[in-house]
Amino acid sequence: MARPPAERAALLPAIAEVFREHGYEGASLSLIGAATGLGKGSLYHFFPRGKEEMAEAALAEIDGWFEREVYAPLRDAEAPDKAIAAMFDSVDAYFRTGRRACLVGVLALGDARDRFADAIRSYFVRWVAALEAALARAGHAPDDARALAEETVAGVQGAITLARALDDPAVFARAMETMRRRATHGEH
């Protein structure tokens, strides 16, 4: 039998996957325990406030990844076109070309939305703002940059949903390619 993780951070990927697949309400402690290899007592040792704390920690880990891999490069890159292209590569890899649900999206659409409203809102606001800034630096008119940033983030979320609903990752790949072309080669 595999040895259970000794650190809280090592548990978060498995916990996040349970929430992605089952939503907040459906993510029982028994499912989380099965995914992590820990019993309820050990889970409460790492997360004294239980499932809510687990979801908060998973969201914080996702937030950190998006800050490092998506938002900061979009905000800070000297070559915004390259940062925009890299965003599409990173997002494609993160969502496993449409095979992985977006935990933030799952929570935004579920009954737990209000419980995690600040984290959910921050994820989307920061992504749109960072992409908008990069698009503007790349030469898009300000109003166009805002609209394209919103359309792109909405398109990524929609493409994930549609690809999973149809069990066809090619839907995600096609949508990503269309959005990439518009954002990196579109008319400015």
Beta strands, then each sheet from edge to edge (+ up, - down):
end
